[in-house]
Amino acid sequence: MRSPLKRLAPFFLGAIAAAAAFAGVYLFFVRTHIGQVVDESAFSGANAWHSGLIDFARQFLDALPAISIGLAIVIGLTIVAVRRNWSVLAIAILAAGGANASTQLLKYTILSRPQTGVADGLSNSLPSGHTTVAASAALVVFLVASPRSRPLVAIIGSLFAVVTGAATLVNQWHRPSDVIAGLLVVAFWACIAGCLLVWMRAKTTPRSTRSRVPVLGWIAVACAVVAGAGLAVTYVTATQGGSHLLIAYIGGVSAIAAVGFALGAMSNRAFHWLA
C-alpha cells in the first residue's frame, strides 16, 4: 500500500502539469501571430468542411448545459444514494464549480487576445465554457462512481467532452485551443479534488482496483499522431503564406480528441485507489 504522500504526488504534479500546459496553449495559440494563424486555419477549415454537421452541433450545444447538469445531478445522486459517499460528491461538486468559475474568470477578466492581424476585432474566447461544463459534469459522475464502473464512466465521459468540444468547433463557437484549454482547466481541478480526497482519507486503507482503460490510451496516441502531423503541416504552410484548411481542421479535431481521451485514461489510472 502506498502512503498518503505518494498518493498525493501524482495529483500535485498533475495540477502543475495541467496549469503549465494551459499556459503553453494560451501563450502560443493566442499571444503569438503564427499561433493565431494555425488556430484560425482549423477554425476556417471547420467552416469550409462542416457539411451537414452544423445543424446537429447547434442543437447539441443549445441543449448541452441542461443535459450536462441534469445528467450529472440525476446519475450522481443515484450513485451516491446507493454508495453513500456524500463526501466524495461534495468534493466533486466543489471541483466542478471551481472549474466553471475559473473558465469564466479567465476568459472574461484575466486573459486577453492581442490584435496580430489574424481575425482582429474578436475578443478572447479561451477557454471554452461549453467544454468545461461537459467535462466537469463527467468528472462529477466519474468520482462518485464505483471502482468497477469507473473505467466505463471514463470512456463515456471522455467521449462526451470530446464530442462537445468538437461541436463548438464545427458550430464556429470556439477554436481548438479554446476547447483544449477548457479540458485542461477541468484536469487541474480534478487534481485538486484528488489532493482533497487523499487528505480526507489519509488515515484509511485505500482499496486499490488497478482497473485500466488501455483503449482510451491507444486512441489518444493515435489522435495525437494525426494532430501532430496536422499541426506540423499547418504550421509550415502558414509560415510560407499558404493554408491547408482540411488538414488544419482534421488536426484540430484530432488534438481535441487526443487531449480528451488522454485525460480520461490518466484520470482512471490516478484514481484507481478511490473506492
Backbone as CSV, one residue per row, in Angstrom:
resi,resn,N_x,N_y,N_z,CA_x,CA_y,CA_z,C_x,C_y,C_z
1,MET,0.839,-1.195,0.000,0.000,0.000,0.000,0.879,1.251,0.000
2,ARG,0.532,2.206,-0.873,1.292,3.440,-0.920,0.852,4.392,0.175
3,SER,1.801,5.177,0.685,1.494,6.148,1.723,0.671,7.286,1.126
4,PRO,-0.050,8.051,2.006,-0.826,9.189,1.502,0.033,10.175,0.708
5,LEU,1.292,10.364,1.138,2.162,11.296,0.441,2.433,10.833,-0.990
6,LYS,2.644,9.541,-1.166,2.877,9.013,-2.506,1.616,9.062,-3.356
7,ARG,0.473,8.901,-2.708,-0.785,9.009,-3.445,-1.083,10.464,-3.818
8,LEU,-0.552,11.394,-3.015,-0.779,12.808,-3.264,0.078,13.330,-4.423
9,ALA,1.275,12.773,-4.582,2.234,13.275,-5.560,1.682,13.355,-6.989
10,PRO,1.009,12.307,-7.508,0.501,12.400,-8.890,-0.474,13.556,-9.088
11,PHE,-1.292,13.834,-8.093,-2.268,14.914,-8.221,-1.600,16.280,-8.130
12,PHE,-0.632,16.399,-7.234,0.099,17.665,-7.114,0.864,17.968,-8.403
13,LEU,1.579,16.960,-8.899,2.325,17.145,-10.144,1.382,17.318,-11.327
14,GLY,0.244,16.614,-11.290,-0.729,16.743,-12.365,-1.307,18.144,-12.446
15,ALA,-1.570,18.745,-11.290,-2.094,20.113,-11.272,-1.082,21.085,-11.879
16,ILE,0.194,20.893,-11.538,1.243,21.750,-12.096,1.340,21.549,-13.609
17,ALA,1.281,20.286,-14.047,1.379,19.981,-15.479,0.198,20.565,-16.245
18,ALA,-1.007,20.455,-15.684,-2.193,20.998,-16.349,-2.108,22.512,-16.463
19,ALA,-1.655,23.170,-15.395,-1.511,24.626,-15.416,-0.449,25.052,-16.426
20,ALA,0.666,24.312,-16.471,1.735,24.636,-17.414,1.274,24.427,-18.857
21,ALA,0.541,23.332,-19.102,0.034,23.063,-20.447,-0.964,24.143,-20.862
22,PHE,-1.808,24.554,-19.926,-2.772,25.624,-20.208,-2.029,26.904,-20.604
23,ALA,-1.003,27.244,-19.824,-0.227,28.454,-20.127,0.431,28.349,-21.488
24,GLY,0.961,27.170,-21.821,1.599,26.984,-23.113,0.629,27.146,-24.266
25,VAL,-0.561,26.560,-24.121,-1.587,26.679,-25.163,-1.973,28.147,-25.353
26,TYR,-2.187,28.843,-24.257,-2.582,30.252,-24.346,-1.477,31.114,-24.957
27,LEU,-0.261,30.940,-24.462,0.837,31.790,-24.927,1.137,31.594,-26.409
28,PHE,1.026,30.361,-26.908,1.330,30.125,-28.322,0.145,30.446,-29.229
29,PHE,-1.017,29.864,-28.928,-2.142,29.967,-29.855,-2.914,31.283,-29.752
30,VAL,-2.729,32.025,-28.669,-3.438,33.296,-28.516,-2.493,34.488,-28.565
31,ARG,-1.324,34.374,-27.961,-0.440,35.535,-27.835,0.526,35.717,-28.996
32,THR,0.682,34.694,-29.863,1.612,34.841,-30.990,0.855,34.883,-32.313
33,HIS,1.455,35.548,-33.288,0.827,35.667,-34.612,0.704,34.314,-35.294
34,ILE,1.785,33.545,-35.310,1.747,32.261,-36.005,0.802,31.289,-35.308
35,GLY,0.736,31.366,-33.989,-0.195,30.519,-33.257,-1.634,30.837,-33.619
36,GLN,-1.942,32.121,-33.725,-3.283,32.517,-34.134,-3.586,32.055,-35.558
37,VAL,-2.590,32.113,-36.423,-2.786,31.677,-37.812,-3.124,30.182,-37.858
38,VAL,-2.361,29.390,-37.110,-2.593,27.937,-37.083,-3.984,27.636,-36.528
39,ASP,-4.334,28.272,-35.428,-5.635,28.052,-34.802,-6.772,28.497,-35.723
40,GLU,-6.569,29.652,-36.354,-7.607,30.188,-37.234,-7.781,29.329,-38.477
41,SER,-6.711,28.655,-38.903,-6.814,27.760,-40.057,-7.759,26.603,-39.757
42,ALA,-7.631,26.032,-38.563,-8.543,24.962,-38.159,-9.966,25.491,-38.044
43,PHE,-10.109,26.700,-37.532,-11.414,27.332,-37.384,-12.064,27.548,-38.745
44,SER,-11.279,28.057,-39.697,-11.774,28.273,-41.057,-12.057,26.952,-41.751
45,GLY,-11.229,25.945,-41.465,-11.451,24.630,-42.041,-12.766,24.042,-41.591
46,ALA,-13.122,24.276,-40.331,-14.404,23.793,-39.825,-15.550,24.444,-40.580
47,ASN,-15.402,25.719,-40.907,-16.444,26.431,-41.640,-16.582,25.906,-43.066
48,ALA,-15.454,25.495,-43.642,-15.470,25.036,-45.032,-15.876,23.577,-45.174
49,TRP,-15.659,22.788,-44.119,-15.852,21.346,-44.255,-16.846,20.748,-43.271
50,HIS,-17.641,21.583,-42.616,-18.549,21.018,-41.611,-19.710,20.245,-42.233
51,SER,-20.011,20.512,-43.499,-21.053,19.770,-44.217,-22.375,19.857,-43.449
52,GLY,-23.020,18.706,-43.214,-24.314,18.709,-42.545,-24.219,18.618,-41.039
53,LEU,-22.994,18.690,-40.502,-22.814,18.525,-39.057,-23.283,19.728,-38.255
54,ILE,-23.370,20.885,-38.918,-23.601,22.107,-38.150,-24.973,22.123,-37.484
55,ASP,-25.980,21.545,-38.138,-27.312,21.524,-37.527,-27.311,20.685,-36.254
56,PHE,-26.676,19.519,-36.330,-26.572,18.677,-35.136,-25.773,19.384,-34.051
57,ALA,-24.663,20.019,-34.449,-23.798,20.694,-33.483,-24.548,21.809,-32.760
58,ARG,-25.330,22.585,-33.516,-26.055,23.686,-32.897,-27.115,23.178,-31.922
59,GLN,-27.860,22.157,-32.327,-28.886,21.601,-31.453,-28.266,20.980,-30.200
60,PHE,-27.159,20.293,-30.399,-26.481,19.660,-29.269,-25.973,20.700,-28.281
61,LEU,-25.350,21.762,-28.788,-24.792,22.784,-27.913,-25.883,23.588,-27.210
62,ASP,-26.991,23.810,-27.899,-28.093,24.528,-27.259,-28.634,23.759,-26.050
63,ALA,-28.650,22.438,-26.183,-29.191,21.608,-25.100,-28.128,21.184,-24.095
64,LEU,-26.864,21.463,-24.400,-25.770,20.930,-23.582,-25.813,21.309,-22.113
65,PRO,-25.987,22.587,-21.739,-25.973,22.906,-20.306,-26.992,22.099,-19.511
66,ALA,-28.218,22.021,-20.045,-29.257,21.266,-19.343,-28.931,19.777,-19.313
67,ILE,-28.410,19.264,-20.428,-28.049,17.847,-20.491,-26.957,17.526,-19.475
68,SER,-25.910,18.319,-19.478,-24.762,18.058,-18.606,-25.139,18.139,-17.139
69,ILE,-25.751,19.247,-16.763,-26.099,19.438,-15.355,-27.158,18.430,-14.922
70,GLY,-28.156,18.223,-15.782,-29.218,17.286,-15.441,-28.706,15.868,-15.268
71,LEU,-27.892,15.398,-16.212,-27.350,14.044,-16.108,-26.439,13.902,-14.893
72,ALA,-25.605,14.906,-14.665,-24.688,14.846,-13.527,-25.460,14.756,-12.212
73,ILE,-26.537,15.532,-12.099,-27.325,15.522,-10.865,-28.038,14.183,-10.682
74,VAL,-28.729,13.745,-11.732,-29.517,12.515,-11.620,-28.619,11.300,-11.390
75,ILE,-27.597,11.153,-12.259,-26.722,9.984,-12.149,-25.900,10.046,-10.870
76,GLY,-25.364,11.247,-10.583,-24.538,11.399,-9.386,-25.303,11.094,-8.106
77,LEU,-26.497,11.655,-7.974,-27.282,11.415,-6.767,-27.742,9.965,-6.659
78,THR,-28.029,9.355,-7.796,-28.429,7.945,-7.772,-27.292,7.070,-7.259
79,ILE,-26.096,7.321,-7.769,-24.930,6.543,-7.335,-24.636,6.787,-5.863
80,VAL,-24.673,8.048,-5.464,-24.356,8.395,-4.074,-25.391,7.808,-3.113
81,ALA,-26.650,7.780,-3.530,-27.685,7.210,-2.678,-27.422,5.732,-2.410
82,VAL,-26.826,5.061,-3.394,-26.509,3.639,-3.232,-25.201,3.458,-2.471
83,ARG,-24.191,4.211,-2.846,-22.864,4.023,-2.271,-22.648,4.845,-0.999
84,ARG,-23.455,5.878,-0.795,-23.387,6.731,0.391,-22.015,7.405,0.554
85,ASN,-21.430,7.829,-0.550,-20.160,8.556,-0.484,-20.407,10.050,-0.681
86,TRP,-21.130,10.618,0.272,-21.529,12.021,0.183,-20.339,12.972,0.205
87,SER,-19.307,12.622,0.931,-18.132,13.498,0.992,-17.441,13.580,-0.365
88,VAL,-17.406,12.460,-1.082,-16.824,12.467,-2.425,-17.657,13.344,-3.357
89,LEU,-18.964,13.245,-3.239,-19.845,14.084,-4.056,-19.606,15.558,-3.776
90,ALA,-19.438,15.911,-2.505,-19.211,17.314,-2.145,-17.921,17.837,-2.786
91,ILE,-16.867,17.036,-2.735,-15.599,17.446,-3.337,-15.716,17.512,-4.852
92,ALA,-16.442,16.566,-5.446,-16.630,16.564,-6.901,-17.380,17.815,-7.355
93,ILE,-18.416,18.185,-6.617,-19.177,19.395,-6.954,-18.311,20.634,-6.770
94,LEU,-17.494,20.642,-5.724,-16.568,21.757,-5.500,-15.601,21.904,-6.673
95,ALA,-15.072,20.781,-7.149,-14.145,20.813,-8.279,-14.839,21.293,-9.553
96,ALA,-16.052,20.800,-9.793,-16.798,21.215,-10.986,-17.119,22.704,-10.935
97,GLY,-17.530,23.167,-9.758,-17.816,24.589,-9.603,-16.570,25.442,-9.790
98,GLY,-15.449,24.977,-9.235,-14.198,25.701,-9.396,-13.762,25.770,-10.839
99,ALA,-13.945,24.676,-11.575,-13.561,24.644,-12.986,-14.379,25.638,-13.803
100,ASN,-15.690,25.642,-13.600,-16.544,26.547,-14.377,-16.330,28.012,-13.989
101,ALA,-16.130,28.269,-12.706,-15.853,29.643,-12.276,-14.515,30.114,-12.824
102,SER,-13.516,29.236,-12.814,-12.197,29.586,-13.333,-12.257,29.915,-14.816
103,THR,-13.009,29.111,-15.561,-13.126,29.341,-17.003,-13.719,30.718,-17.287
104,GLN,-14.786,31.068,-16.587,-15.412,32.370,-16.813,-14.486,33.514,-16.400
105,LEU,-13.792,33.338,-15.289,-12.879,34.375,-14.806,-11.705,34.553,-15.762
106,LEU,-11.132,33.437,-16.204,-10.000,33.505,-17.123,-10.397,34.143,-18.456
107,LYS,-11.527,33.706,-18.989,-11.922,34.149,-20.322,-12.318,35.625,-20.359
108,TYR,-13.052,36.072,-19.369,-13.627,37.412,-19.442,-12.896,38.467,-18.611
109,THR,-12.013,38.041,-17.708,-11.366,39.014,-16.827,-9.844,39.014,-16.934
110,ILE,-9.234,37.834,-16.926,-7.779,37.760,-16.819,-7.083,37.728,-18.175
111,LEU,-7.545,36.887,-19.067,-6.867,36.687,-20.344,-7.372,37.663,-21.408
112,SER,-6.521,37.942,-22.367,-6.892,38.836,-23.474,-6.305,38.288,-24.771
113,ARG,-6.855,38.724,-25.885,-6.393,38.283,-27.204,-5.824,39.493,-27.948
114,PRO,-4.504,39.528,-28.158,-3.906,40.673,-28.839,-4.276,40.705,-30.320
115,GLN,-4.248,41.887,-30.887,-4.500,42.055,-32.311,-3.185,41.819,-33.065
116,THR,-3.124,40.753,-33.852,-1.894,40.426,-34.576,-2.108,40.385,-36.085
117,GLY,-3.278,40.844,-36.532,-3.569,40.793,-37.961,-4.314,39.544,-38.377
118,VAL,-4.675,38.693,-37.397,-5.411,37.464,-37.676,-6.783,37.565,-37.003
119,ALA,-7.823,37.677,-37.793,-9.188,37.776,-37.259,-9.265,38.854,-36.178
120,ASP,-8.696,40.033,-36.464,-8.727,41.122,-35.498,-10.161,41.559,-35.207
121,GLY,-10.360,42.084,-34.026,-11.682,42.546,-33.621,-12.432,41.545,-32.776
122,LEU,-11.948,40.303,-32.745,-12.601,39.277,-31.931,-12.041,39.303,-30.516
123,SER,-12.907,39.161,-29.550,-12.463,39.128,-28.156,-11.943,37.743,-27.803
124,ASN,-11.303,37.634,-26.652,-10.759,36.349,-26.223,-11.881,35.334,-26.003
125,SER,-11.665,34.107,-26.456,-12.674,33.046,-26.299,-12.102,31.815,-25.610
126,LEU,-10.916,31.921,-25.047,-10.240,30.805,-24.380,-10.320,30.996,-22.870
127,PRO,-10.725,29.961,-22.130,-11.109,28.598,-22.523,-12.591,28.484,-22.869
128,SER,-12.980,27.357,-23.456,-14.354,27.112,-23.866,-15.231,26.778,-22.668
129,GLY,-16.294,27.557,-22.484,-17.207,27.318,-21.376,-18.034,26.057,-21.552
130,HIS,-18.494,25.786,-22.786,-19.296,24.590,-23.033,-18.488,23.318,-22.768
131,THR,-17.227,23.334,-23.193,-16.370,22.174,-22.952,-16.149,21.971,-21.463
132,THR,-15.947,23.065,-20.741,-15.751,22.977,-19.295,-16.985,22.399,-18.610
133,VAL,-18.162,22.833,-19.016,-19.403,22.310,-18.427,-19.508,20.808,-18.649
134,ALA,-19.276,20.372,-19.892,-19.400,18.948,-20.221,-18.372,18.110,-19.470
135,ALA,-17.115,18.545,-19.488,-16.050,17.772,-18.854,-16.198,17.752,-17.334
136,SER,-16.621,18.860,-16.739,-16.781,18.899,-15.284,-17.969,18.055,-14.839
137,ALA,-19.028,17.997,-15.647,-20.160,17.127,-15.325,-19.724,15.663,-15.362
138,ALA,-18.913,15.326,-16.377,-18.389,13.959,-16.470,-17.495,13.650,-15.274
139,LEU,-16.740,14.645,-14.797,-15.855,14.450,-13.650,-16.649,14.103,-12.400
140,VAL,-17.764,14.778,-12.187,-18.587,14.506,-11.002,-19.042,13.047,-10.984
141,VAL,-19.577,12.589,-12.120,-20.054,11.204,-12.192,-18.887,10.231,-12.038
142,PHE,-17.755,10.566,-12.634,-16.580,9.699,-12.560,-16.115,9.508,-11.122
143,LEU,-16.063,10.574,-10.354,-15.544,10.494,-8.991,-16.461,9.712,-8.057
144,VAL,-17.760,9.851,-8.239,-18.673,9.159,-7.325,-18.963,7.723,-7.767
145,ALA,-18.556,7.363,-8.985,-18.826,6.021,-9.499,-18.055,4.965,-8.712
146,SER,-18.524,3.739,-8.766,-17.846,2.637,-8.097,-16.562,2.293,-8.844
147,PRO,-15.580,1.705,-8.174,-14.327,1.343,-8.844,-14.545,0.447,-10.062
148,ARG,-15.499,-0.446,-9.986,-15.736,-1.377,-11.094,-16.286,-0.659,-12.322
149,SER,-17.130,0.346,-12.116,-17.749,1.043,-13.244,-16.970,2.272,-13.699
150,ARG,-15.968,2.686,-12.911,-15.255,3.918,-13.230,-14.560,3.894,-14.598
151,PRO,-13.958,2.769,-15.036,-13.373,2.765,-16.389,-14.397,3.051,-17.484
152,LEU,-15.587,2.478,-17.371,-16.641,2.731,-18.357,-17.071,4.185,-18.310
153,VAL,-17.182,4.736,-17.101,-17.550,6.143,-16.957,-16.476,7.032,-17.577
154,ALA,-15.211,6.641,-17.431,-14.116,7.410,-18.026,-14.241,7.439,-19.544
155,ILE,-14.598,6.308,-20.134,-14.750,6.236,-21.593,-15.909,7.107,-22.057
156,ILE,-17.072,6.938,-21.416,-18.254,7.697,-21.822,-18.057,9.191,-21.553
157,GLY,-17.483,9.527,-20.387,-17.262,10.928,-20.048,-16.287,11.604,-20.985
158,SER,-15.210,10.906,-21.331,-14.234,11.465,-22.271,-14.859,11.696,-23.637
159,LEU,-15.642,10.716,-24.086,-16.303,10.841,-25.385,-17.275,12.015,-25.383
160,PHE,-18.015,12.180,-24.296,-18.959,13.284,-24.175,-18.239,14.629,-24.242
161,ALA,-17.131,14.749,-23.527,-16.376,16.001,-23.527,-15.762,16.278,-24.891
162,VAL,-15.235,15.247,-25.543,-14.616,15.418,-26.857,-15.661,15.823,-27.898
163,VAL,-16.802,15.144,-27.888,-17.869,15.481,-28.837,-18.341,16.919,-28.620
164,THR,-18.460,17.307,-27.359,-18.862,18.678,-27.055,-17.851,19.678,-27.596
165,GLY,-16.573,19.431,-27.340,-15.543,20.334,-27.825,-15.516,20.411,-29.339
166,ALA,-15.621,19.252,-29.996,-15.633,19.236,-31.453,-16.853,19.969,-31.993
167,ALA,-17.986,19.845,-31.303,-19.209,20.519,-31.746,-19.060,22.037,-31.691
168,THR,-18.350,22.554,-30.689,-18.142,24.005,-30.625,-17.273,24.485,-31.781
169,LEU,-16.359,23.620,-32.233,-15.531,23.960,-33.392,-16.370,23.916,-34.670
170,VAL,-17.139,22.851,-34.845,-17.993,22.716,-36.021,-18.980,23.881,-36.111
171,ASN,-19.499,24.284,-34.973,-20.505,25.346,-34.936,-19.892,26.740,-34.974
172,GLN,-18.548,26.808,-35.074,-17.843,28.088,-35.162,-17.994,28.934,-33.896
173,TRP,-18.061,28.268,-32.760,-18.100,28.975,-31.496,-16.715,29.091,-30.868
174,HIS,-15.883,28.090,-31.120,-14.559,28.068,-30.496,-13.514,27.489,-31.432
175,ARG,-12.283,27.882,-31.187,-11.130,27.303,-31.879,-10.642,26.087,-31.095
176,PRO,-9.808,25.253,-31.713,-9.298,24.068,-31.000,-8.595,24.414,-29.693
177,SER,-7.827,25.496,-29.680,-7.106,25.857,-28.455,-8.063,26.192,-27.315
178,ASP,-9.208,26.791,-27.635,-10.201,27.102,-26.604,-10.710,25.823,-25.941
179,VAL,-10.977,24.820,-26.778,-11.509,23.552,-26.277,-10.474,22.837,-25.413
180,ILE,-9.248,22.758,-25.918,-8.181,22.086,-25.168,-7.938,22.795,-23.843
181,ALA,-7.987,24.112,-23.855,-7.808,24.869,-22.610,-8.919,24.544,-21.615
182,GLY,-10.155,24.410,-22.092,-11.256,24.046,-21.215,-11.049,22.685,-20.580
183,LEU,-10.562,21.736,-21.370,-10.274,20.402,-20.836,-9.177,20.466,-19.773
184,LEU,-8.184,21.306,-19.996,-7.075,21.425,-19.047,-7.514,22.099,-17.744
185,VAL,-8.458,23.020,-17.832,-8.996,23.632,-16.614,-9.660,22.566,-15.740
186,VAL,-10.457,21.700,-16.372,-11.117,20.634,-15.624,-10.086,19.651,-15.071
187,ALA,-9.044,19.365,-15.868,-7.986,18.466,-15.402,-7.301,19.030,-14.159
188,PHE,-7.057,20.333,-14.151,-6.441,20.972,-12.989,-7.309,20.784,-11.747
189,TRP,-8.602,21.024,-11.891,-9.486,20.911,-10.736,-9.722,19.466,-10.338
190,ALA,-9.607,18.550,-11.291,-9.678,17.128,-10.946,-8.507,16.762,-10.041
191,CYS,-7.342,17.336,-10.328,-6.168,17.091,-9.483,-6.349,17.703,-8.088
192,ILE,-6.973,18.876,-8.038,-7.266,19.484,-6.736,-8.208,18.584,-5.939
193,ALA,-9.210,18.040,-6.619,-10.129,17.113,-5.963,-9.377,15.889,-5.464
194,GLY,-8.440,15.390,-6.274,-7.640,14.242,-5.859,-6.839,14.538,-4.606
195,CYS,-6.260,15.724,-4.537,-5.493,16.107,-3.337,-6.397,16.132,-2.099
196,LEU,-7.593,16.685,-2.256,-8.520,16.756,-1.126,-8.970,15.370,-0.688
197,LEU,-9.210,14.492,-1.645,-9.657,13.137,-1.308,-8.547,12.350,-0.616
198,VAL,-7.322,12.530,-1.064,-6.196,11.870,-0.403,-6.062,12.374,1.019
199,TRP,-6.152,13.680,1.199,-6.037,14.257,2.547,-7.180,13.776,3.439
200,MET,-8.387,13.721,2.878,-9.551,13.315,3.657,-9.459,11.848,4.094
201,ARG,-8.820,11.029,3.262,-8.733,9.604,3.547,-7.324,9.170,3.924
202,ALA,-6.566,10.102,4.463,-5.167,9.810,4.794,-5.027,8.695,5.819
203,LYS,-6.005,8.568,6.724,-5.903,7.572,7.788,-6.658,6.278,7.474
204,THR,-7.158,6.190,6.247,-7.870,4.973,5.861,-7.014,4.137,4.931
205,THR,-7.347,2.886,4.839,-6.623,1.987,3.941,-7.350,1.931,2.604
206,PRO,-6.765,2.521,1.547,-7.441,2.533,0.249,-7.491,1.139,-0.361
207,ARG,-8.537,0.882,-1.121,-8.658,-0.395,-1.795,-8.297,-0.202,-3.261
208,SER,-7.128,-0.685,-3.634,-6.637,-0.496,-4.998,-7.383,-1.408,-5.963
209,THR,-7.828,-0.830,-7.068,-8.561,-1.607,-8.065,-7.689,-1.954,-9.282
210,ARG,-6.737,-1.100,-9.572,-5.827,-1.291,-10.688,-6.555,-1.487,-12.037
211,SER,-7.777,-1.022,-12.122,-8.503,-1.145,-13.384,-8.022,-0.065,-14.341
212,ARG,-7.839,-0.435,-15.585,-7.322,0.494,-16.572,-8.199,0.457,-17.815
213,VAL,-8.045,1.472,-18.637,-8.776,1.534,-19.893,-7.767,1.775,-21.011
214,PRO,-7.028,0.732,-21.426,-5.994,0.913,-22.444,-6.536,1.432,-23.761
215,VAL,-7.824,1.159,-24.035,-8.384,1.629,-25.295,-8.326,3.147,-25.386
216,LEU,-8.576,3.844,-24.272,-8.502,5.304,-24.276,-7.083,5.778,-24.559
217,GLY,-6.120,5.112,-23.946,-4.727,5.489,-24.158,-4.302,5.316,-25.607
218,TRP,-4.669,4.184,-26.206,-4.287,3.927,-27.598,-4.994,4.880,-28.559
219,ILE,-6.248,5.168,-28.296,-6.964,6.132,-29.138,-6.326,7.511,-29.018
220,ALA,-5.959,7.885,-27.782,-5.313,9.178,-27.565,-3.993,9.266,-28.320
221,VAL,-3.210,8.190,-28.305,-1.931,8.178,-29.023,-2.162,8.323,-30.523
222,ALA,-3.121,7.582,-31.061,-3.412,7.654,-32.492,-3.857,9.061,-32.887
223,CYS,-4.728,9.647,-32.076,-5.198,11.006,-32.356,-4.058,12.018,-32.238
224,ALA,-3.157,11.790,-31.276,-2.021,12.697,-31.103,-1.098,12.663,-32.310
225,VAL,-0.914,11.490,-32.900,-0.072,11.370,-34.102,-0.692,12.162,-35.244
226,VAL,-2.000,11.985,-35.444,-2.695,12.721,-36.503,-2.646,14.223,-36.229
227,ALA,-2.869,14.597,-34.967,-2.845,16.006,-34.602,-1.462,16.607,-34.811
228,GLY,-0.428,15.877,-34.421,0.933,16.374,-34.607,1.268,16.589,-36.068
229,ALA,0.866,15.625,-36.915,1.119,15.765,-38.352,0.340,16.948,-38.920
230,GLY,-0.925,17.079,-38.506,-1.730,18.191,-38.993,-1.188,19.534,-38.552
231,LEU,-0.740,19.606,-37.291,-0.171,20.845,-36.775,1.107,21.203,-37.516
232,ALA,1.946,20.198,-37.760,3.206,20.451,-38.460,2.961,20.977,-39.871
233,VAL,2.052,20.324,-40.590,1.740,20.757,-41.958,1.141,22.158,-41.955
234,THR,0.221,22.383,-41.039,-0.424,23.698,-40.957,0.581,24.779,-40.602
235,TYR,1.474,24.476,-39.664,2.484,25.458,-39.241,3.432,25.805,-40.393
236,VAL,3.961,24.772,-41.036,4.900,25.009,-42.134,4.224,25.762,-43.275
237,THR,3.009,25.352,-43.601,2.274,26.019,-44.675,1.979,27.472,-44.321
238,ALA,1.619,27.712,-43.070,1.300,29.071,-42.636,2.514,29.979,-42.696
239,THR,3.679,29.453,-42.346,4.902,30.271,-42.405,5.275,30.632,-43.838
240,GLN,4.756,29.854,-44.783,5.032,30.117,-46.202,3.910,30.895,-46.872
241,GLY,2.928,31.312,-46.065,1.850,32.136,-46.586,0.698,31.370,-47.201
242,GLY,0.679,30.048,-47.060,-0.388,29.237,-47.630,-1.301,28.691,-46.560
243,SER,-2.198,27.799,-46.960,-3.108,27.182,-45.987,-3.669,25.887,-46.551
244,HIS,-3.804,24.897,-45.664,-4.468,23.637,-45.977,-5.587,23.495,-44.954
245,LEU,-6.744,24.034,-45.279,-7.807,24.128,-44.289,-8.306,22.772,-43.819
246,LEU,-8.422,21.807,-44.723,-8.920,20.496,-44.324,-7.940,19.818,-43.375
247,ILE,-6.642,19.907,-43.694,-5.633,19.313,-42.819,-5.643,19.990,-41.456
248,ALA,-5.783,21.315,-41.445,-5.827,22.054,-40.181,-7.051,21.656,-39.368
249,TYR,-8.166,21.485,-40.035,-9.415,21.093,-39.377,-9.293,19.703,-38.769
250,ILE,-8.790,18.754,-39.551,-8.604,17.390,-39.050,-7.613,17.386,-37.884
251,GLY,-6.545,18.173,-38.026,-5.564,18.260,-36.952,-6.148,18.844,-35.682
252,GLY,-7.006,19.857,-35.821,-7.631,20.467,-34.645,-8.561,19.515,-33.924
253,VAL,-9.407,18.814,-34.681,-10.321,17.851,-34.068,-9.533,16.711,-33.416
254,SER,-8.472,16.265,-34.088,-7.649,15.182,-33.538,-6.952,15.617,-32.260
255,ALA,-6.516,16.877,-32.202,-5.876,17.384,-30.985,-6.862,17.412,-29.818
256,ILE,-8.092,17.830,-30.091,-9.129,17.826,-29.060,-9.352,16.411,-28.546
257,ALA,-9.481,15.457,-29.481,-9.704,14.063,-29.101,-8.525,13.499,-28.325
258,ALA,-7.303,13.818,-28.771,-6.108,13.300,-28.100,-6.051,13.753,-26.649
259,VAL,-6.290,15.032,-26.418,-6.242,15.565,-25.048,-7.380,15.001,-24.206
260,GLY,-8.585,14.982,-24.754,-9.735,14.494,-24.002,-9.598,13.039,-23.593
261,PHE,-9.201,12.179,-24.532,-9.074,10.754,-24.218,-7.861,10.476,-23.329
262,ALA,-6.782,11.229,-23.523,-5.603,11.053,-22.665,-5.927,11.420,-21.220
263,LEU,-6.658,12.501,-21.031,-7.028,12.905,-19.673,-7.966,11.884,-19.034
264,GLY,-8.849,11.287,-19.841,-9.728,10.248,-19.308,-8.947,9.039,-18.838
265,ALA,-7.970,8.616,-19.655,-7.152,7.460,-19.294,-6.308,7.740,-18.058
266,MET,-5.722,8.931,-17.989,-4.876,9.267,-16.843,-5.691,9.429,-15.568
267,SER,-6.907,9.965,-15.697,-7.765,10.108,-14.520,-8.125,8.744,-13.949
268,ASN,-8.460,7.810,-14.826,-8.811,6.479,-14.358,-7.642,5.818,-13.633
269,ARG,-6.456,6.052,-14.147,-5.265,5.475,-13.510,-4.952,6.173,-12.187
270,ALA,-5.096,7.497,-12.166,-4.752,8.253,-10.955,-5.692,7.965,-9.798
271,PHE,-6.967,7.696,-10.104,-7.959,7.481,-9.042,-8.248,5.993,-8.820
272,HIS,-7.324,5.115,-9.191,-7.578,3.687,-9.076,-7.769,3.249,-7.617
273,TRP,-7.241,4.037,-6.673,-7.328,3.672,-5.262,-8.635,4.135,-4.621
274,LEU,-9.382,5.008,-5.318,-10.573,5.592,-4.710,-11.734,4.596,-4.741
275,ALA,-12.126,4.072,-3.589,-13.206,3.091,-3.516,-14.523,3.745,-3.130
